[in-house]
Amino acid sequence: MVFEVVNLLSRFFVDTIAVNSEPARSLRLKIASPLFSAVVALAFAITPLANSQEQHPPAPGGAGEHHRPAPPPTNLKVLPKDTTGDQVHEIMHKWEAELGAECTTCHTVDPNRKMPNGRPALNFADDSKAEKNSARLMYRMVEDINKNYLDKVADTDHDKGHEKAEALSCGTCHRGHVHPPVFIPPKEDHDHDHPSPHTEAKP
């Protein structure tokens, strides 16, 4: 949009302004107000900013889509020693979702350090929380089951035949709960091809 001052009556008053929004169309406004002159001046100031935003649109997903590279992790005891900071960051977010947990569930707060947003920083290397040690134990259990047991269990499907059972994860049991609720089988009637032990006729 282009603003064109056609005629100036005095130092502070504008008489006619042409607003050209398209090459072939224009609109003429008659005004005689210092306030309107201020509005026009503001429009001139805003126009370059709008043009700059059009030329440089924001990245998809906003600024939160990108984060600074995570520092190399320390004190890794169950994850491979060559796991990068970004890989640990991704694994932790996956576990958070599967457990319905937060970073502070397993990690202690460092009162002497703060993050750029002002929140207290976490001491990821600290092992003082029992939840962190439990997480390591559960991780070893899941890895052991996936490595040493699933190959021995066939996932029987009448349509597909015998296939390898699907790998376990934290979410297999937790399903979004740090303390998963006890599963209670629904009370339903089932058809069986053999009589219930309680209904068998005694000799």
C-alpha positions in Angstrom: 0.0 0.0 0.0 1.4 3.4 -1.0 0.4 6.8 0.7 0.9 9.8 -1.5 0.6 13.4 -0.1 -1.0 15.4 -2.9 -1.4 18.9 -1.4 -0.1 20.5 1.8 -2.0 23.6 3.1 0.3 24.2 6.0 3.0 22.7 8.0 0.7 20.5 10.1 -2.4 20.1 8.1 -2.9 17.8 5.1 -5.6 18.6 2.6 -5.7 15.6 0.2 -4.1 12.2 0.4 -4.2 9.5 -2.3 -4.1 5.9 -1.1 -2.9 3.6 -3.8 -3.6 -0.1 -2.9 -3.3 -1.4 -6.5 -1.6 0.1 -9.6 -4.9 0.7 -11.3 -7.0 1.8 -8.3 -6.7 4.8 -6.0 -8.8 6.4 -3.3 -8.7 10.1 -2.4 -9.4 11.3 1.2 -10.2 14.9 2.1 -9.1 15.7 5.6 -8.1 18.7 7.7 -7.1 17.3 11.0 -3.7 17.2 12.8 -4.8 13.9 14.3 -5.3 12.4 10.9 -1.8 13.6 9.9 -0.4 11.7 12.9 -2.2 8.6 11.8 -0.7 8.9 8.3 2.7 9.3 9.8 2.2 6.2 11.8 1.1 4.3 8.7 4.4 5.3 7.0 6.3 4.0 10.0 4.5 0.6 10.1 4.5 -0.1 6.3 8.3 -0.9 6.1 7.9 -3.3 9.1 5.0 -5.1 7.3 7.0 -5.4 4.1 9.9 -6.9 6.1 7.6 -9.5 7.7 6.3 -10.5 4.3 9.8 -10.9 2.9 10.9 -12.9 5.9 8.0 -15.1 7.1 8.4 -16.9 10.4 9.6 -20.5 10.3 6.9 -23.1 10.4 6.0 -24.1 13.9 7.3 -20.9 15.5 10.5 -20.3 17.4 9.8 -23.2 19.8 10.4 -25.7 17.0 14.1 -25.3 17.2 16.2 -25.6 20.4 19.8 -25.2 21.1 21.9 -28.4 20.9 21.8 -30.2 24.2 25.2 -30.4 26.0 26.9 -33.8 26.2 25.3 -35.9 28.9 27.3 -37.1 32.0 26.7 -39.9 34.4 25.1 -42.3 31.9 24.7 -45.7 33.5 22.1 -47.6 31.4 22.1 -45.6 28.1 25.1 -46.2 25.8 28.0 -43.9 26.6 28.1 -42.5 23.1 24.5 -41.2 23.3 24.5 -37.6 22.4 22.7 -34.8 24.3 20.1 -34.4 21.7 19.4 -38.2 21.7 19.0 -38.2 25.5 16.7 -35.2 25.2 14.5 -37.1 22.7 14.5 -40.3 24.8 13.5 -38.3 27.9 10.6 -36.7 26.1 9.4 -40.1 25.0 9.6 -41.4 28.5 7.8 -38.4 29.8 4.8 -39.1 27.5 4.7 -42.8 28.2 4.8 -42.2 32.0 2.8 -39.0 32.2 5.8 -37.6 34.1 7.8 -34.4 34.2 11.6 -33.7 34.2 11.4 -33.1 37.9 9.9 -36.5 38.5 13.4 -38.0 38.3 15.7 -35.0 38.3 16.6 -32.7 41.2 16.4 -28.9 41.0 19.7 -27.0 41.2 19.0 -23.9 43.4 22.3 -22.3 42.3 21.6 -22.2 38.6 18.8 -20.8 36.5 17.8 -21.2 32.9 17.5 -18.3 30.4 13.7 -18.2 31.1 14.3 -17.6 34.8 13.2 -21.1 36.0 15.5 -23.1 38.2 17.9 -25.4 36.3 17.9 -29.2 36.9 20.9 -31.2 37.9 20.6 -34.1 35.5 23.7 -35.9 36.8 22.5 -36.1 40.4 21.4 -39.6 41.4 19.8 -38.6 44.8 16.1 -39.2 43.7 14.8 -42.7 44.1 12.6 -42.3 41.0 15.7 -41.9 38.8 17.2 -45.2 40.1 13.8 -46.9 39.6 13.7 -45.6 36.0 17.1 -47.1 35.4 16.0 -50.4 36.9 12.8 -50.5 34.8 14.8 -49.6 31.6 17.1 -52.6 32.2 14.1 -54.8 32.7 12.5 -53.7 29.4 15.7 -54.1 27.5 16.2 -57.6 29.0 12.7 -58.6 28.0 13.0 -57.3 24.5 16.4 -58.9 24.0 16.1 -62.2 25.7 12.4 -63.1 25.9 10.4 -61.8 23.0 12.2 -63.9 20.4 10.8 -66.9 22.3 7.2 -65.7 22.3 5.3 -65.9 19.1 2.6 -63.3 18.5 -0.1 -65.7 17.2 -2.5 -64.2 14.7 -4.8 -66.5 12.8 -4.7 -64.1 9.7 -0.9 -63.5 9.7 0.4 -66.7 11.2 3.2 -66.6 13.8 5.1 -63.4 14.1 7.6 -61.9 16.5 5.9 -60.2 19.4 6.0 -56.4 19.4 8.8 -54.8 21.4 7.9 -53.5 24.9 8.3 -49.9 26.0 7.5 -48.0 29.2 4.1 -47.2 27.8 3.2 -50.8 27.3 2.4 -51.0 31.0 2.3 -47.5 32.3 0.1 -46.0 29.6 0.6 -42.4 30.7 0.7 -43.1 34.5 3.8 -43.0 36.7 1.9 -45.5 38.9 -0.2 -47.5 36.5 -3.6 -48.6 37.9 -4.1 -52.2 38.6 -5.9 -53.9 35.7 -9.2 -55.5 36.6 -10.6 -57.8 34.0 -14.2 -57.0 33.0 -16.9 -59.3 34.2 -18.2 -60.8 30.9 -19.8 -64.0 30.0 -17.6 -66.2 27.7 -18.5 -69.2 25.7 -16.3 -72.1 26.5 -16.1 -75.5 24.9 -15.6 -77.1 28.3 -17.7 -76.8 31.5 -16.6 -74.6 34.3 -15.0 -76.5 37.2 -17.7 -75.3 39.5 -20.5 -76.8 37.3 -18.9 -80.2 36.6 -21.0 -83.1 37.9 -19.5 -85.0 40.7 -19.2 -88.8 40.4 
